[in-house]
Amino acid sequence: MGTKNYITAIEIGSSKVSGAIGIETYEGIKIIAYACEPVDGFISKGVVRNVDATSACLTDIVNRLETQLDNKISIEKAYTNIGGLSVHSIKSSVKREFDEYTKITPEIIDGMAIDNDNQFVVPEGYQKVQVIVQEYKLDGNTNTAPTGFHTRCIECNYLNIVIKEQFMKQLNESFNMAKIEIVDSFSAAKIDADNLLDKDHKRNCALVNIGAETTTISIYRDDLLRKLVTIPLGGENITKDICAEQLSREEAEQLKIFKGYKSAITDSSTIPNDTLDKIIEARMGEILLNIKNQIATSGEKVTQIIFTGGGSKLKNLPLLFKEHLPTYTTVIKTDPSLNRFSDSGLYLAEGAITPTLLGLLSIGKDNCCKEILPKEPAKPIQTELFKEEDTPVEKPVTPQEKPEKPEKKPEKPKIKEGNNLFGGLFGNFINKGKKAFNELKDNMTEVENDNDNE
């Protein structure tokens, strides 16, 4: 397994928590692992409620992702989303006036952004997570790129995205307990818009994500986000209302998805079709009415509404659009390319890779995983004192190479003892003479030493 840039994304939703690993290719992000776990109350309306249960869910997803890659990697970091009920936008503005016409420089622009950070009053219990520049006004005229222009007055409008501080703490604590570092977190609404809307859409539209327990409304004009608001209503509210007819949750979900509003299917269902229609119309009508009111209070002239999210898959939903949103052009946005970049050996159910999850993978740049290299097999322990190859081997002698014989030192001539009586006597005489001479020499040396000591 060569060195690769593994991007890990984890999406926190009201109905499920999803995780995916992707690698960068020339065609885009290729998804090589995917896992999800249903949410059972520990996350509500997109907000972490039970830290311990959420941490256990994250740990399980990480383990499943690693297993899909034969445990050849270890997930250490991840990108995640922020959303839920408390996320909304607040507008602010900063104004500067000059005594004479002044050229706008990058330093002036940066200084105004710092002034907004210092002057903007964050609501109690909230924290600011993102600031989006709306537009500049030079002497009252709108300008999106003011650097280099001369003016006597410049004003900038900002959109500040805030979230409840406690919710962020609970999210961070869950990841810390699961031993996953959050590389960065991004607004789910902004990610969805970047993946589902083109520039023509962003000129004038509202992107509505109907989730399980919340509906997020993002209003765009001139390619900029103008308003972000989340309402506490979603597809789960319809399911609960159907369950009130003495049905299990599973039965209610089946009716909502496969029959939906004004179904032509006539069968022996547990509740009549007209009863199901009244439930769906009442609850979905309430959601659509809230969307209409949020658009009206934004002050933007929206003509098109683009729907996404799990709640938008309700069968025959466009019939309700005609009844409750007759003055708007409505579109349900589904992008079949979301699964196009998945690994050929990875099975992904329809809708598994949401725009938010794919967006997190596309945004991510840091390597989130550590490759685990295979261990080298242990060398066998040598039990013999000497290896067979350690035994010296004599080099064979070739015809050209002959072993050199060591040179013999010349021996001193010896007086050979005679083989007869004379030779033996003469030899004894010589040996005795040598012995007497050596004794005389030693005696004289001792006498000299004694004289020297006196």
ZITA-V604687 format. One record per backbone hydrogen bond with DSSP energy under -1.0 kcal/mol. CO is the residue of the C=O (numbers start at 1). NH is the residue of the N-H. If there is no record, write none. Layout:
CO_NH ; CO_NH
//
This chain:
6_368 ; 7_22 ; 8_79 ; 9_20 ; 11_18 ; 15_39 ; 16_13 ; 17_37 ; 18_11 ; 19_35 ; 20_9 ; 21_32 ; 21_33 ; 22_7 ; 23_30 ; 28_25 ; 30_23 ; 31_343 ; 33_21 ; 35_19 ; 37_17 ; 42_49 ; 42_50 ; 44_47 ; 45_85 ; 47_44 ; 50_54 ; 51_55 ; 52_56 ; 53_57 ; 54_58 ; 55_59 ; 56_60 ; 57_61 ; 58_62 ; 59_63 ; 60_64 ; 61_65 ; 62_66 ; 63_67 ; 64_68 ; 66_71 ; 67_70 ; 69_72 ; 72_372 ; 74_370 ; 76_181 ; 78_183 ; 79_10 ; 80_186 ; 82_188 ; 84_87 ; 88_162 ; 90_160 ; 92_158 ; 94_156 ; 96_154 ; 102_151 ; 104_148 ; 105_109 ; 106_110 ; 107_111 ; 108_112 ; 109_113 ; 110_114 ; 111_115 ; 112_116 ; 113_117 ; 114_118 ; 115_119 ; 116_120 ; 123_126 ; 125_165 ; 127_163 ; 130_161 ; 132_159 ; 135_157 ; 136_143 ; 137_155 ; 138_141 ; 141_138 ; 143_136 ; 146_149 ; 149_104 ; 151_102 ; 152_98 ; 153_139 ; 154_96 ; 155_137 ; 156_94 ; 157_134 ; 158_92 ; 159_132 ; 160_90 ; 161_129 ; 161_130 ; 162_88 ; 163_127 ; 164_168 ; 165_169 ; 166_170 ; 167_171 ; 168_172 ; 169_173 ; 170_174 ; 171_175 ; 172_176 ; 173_177 ; 174_178 ; 175_180 ; 176_179 ; 181_78 ; 184_80 ; 186_82 ; 187_191 ; 188_192 ; 189_193 ; 190_194 ; 191_195 ; 192_196 ; 193_197 ; 198_202 ; 201_204 ; 202_223 ; 203_222 ; 205_220 ; 206_306 ; 207_218 ; 208_308 ; 209_216 ; 210_311 ; 211_235 ; 212_236 ; 214_211 ; 215_231 ; 216_209 ; 217_229 ; 218_207 ; 219_226 ; 219_227 ; 220_205 ; 221_224 ; 224_221 ; 227_219 ; 228_89 ; 229_217 ; 231_215 ; 231_233 ; 234_237 ; 235_239 ; 236_240 ; 237_241 ; 238_242 ; 239_243 ; 240_244 ; 242_245 ; 243_246 ; 243_247 ; 248_252 ; 249_253 ; 250_254 ; 251_255 ; 252_256 ; 253_257 ; 254_258 ; 255_259 ; 255_260 ; 267_269 ; 272_276 ; 273_277 ; 274_278 ; 275_279 ; 276_280 ; 277_281 ; 278_282 ; 279_283 ; 280_284 ; 281_285 ; 282_286 ; 283_287 ; 284_288 ; 285_289 ; 286_290 ; 287_291 ; 288_292 ; 289_293 ; 290_294 ; 291_295 ; 292_296 ; 293_297 ; 300_302 ; 303_329 ; 304_206 ; 305_331 ; 306_208 ; 307_333 ; 308_210 ; 309_312 ; 310_313 ; 311_314 ; 314_317 ; 315_261 ; 316_319 ; 317_320 ; 317_321 ; 318_322 ; 319_323 ; 320_324 ; 321_325 ; 325_328 ; 329_305 ; 331_307 ; 335_338 ; 336_339 ; 337_340 ; 339_342 ; 341_31 ; 343_346 ; 349_352 ; 352_354 ; 354_358 ; 355_359 ; 356_360 ; 357_361 ; 358_362 ; 359_363 ; 360_364 ; 368_76 ; 368_77 ; 370_74 ; 420_424 ; 421_425 ; 422_426 ; 423_427 ; 424_428 ; 425_429 ; 426_430 ; 427_431 ; 428_432 ; 429_433 ; 430_434 ; 431_435 ; 432_436 ; 433_437 ; 434_438 ; 435_439 ; 436_440 ; 437_441 ; 438_442 ; 439_443 ; 440_444 ; 441_445 ; 442_446 ; 443_447 ; 444_448 ; 445_449 ; 446_450 ; 447_451 ; 448_452 ; 449_453 ; 450_454
//
